[in-house]
Amino acid sequence: MPDYSTEIAQIEEILNSGVTEHSNDGQVTKFDHDKLRTRLRELKRLQAGSNGRARVSTIRLN
């Protein structure tokens, strides 16, 4: 199973910093926070599903 923790950490770092644009040696990178949040949700969902544990609910009717 793939490990998404590195990508999750990178996206969280960008979102927490509040940076929307970064310039390095004349190259400009712009970050769309809405798309980053969507990707972060997707990665966390995938990470939760890949830990090998099924979600189980038990209802006791005693």
Buried (B, 14 or more C-beta within 10 A) or exposed (E): EEEBEEBBEEBBEBBEEEEEEEEEEEEEEEBEEEEBEEBBEEBBEEBEEEEEEEEEEEEEEE
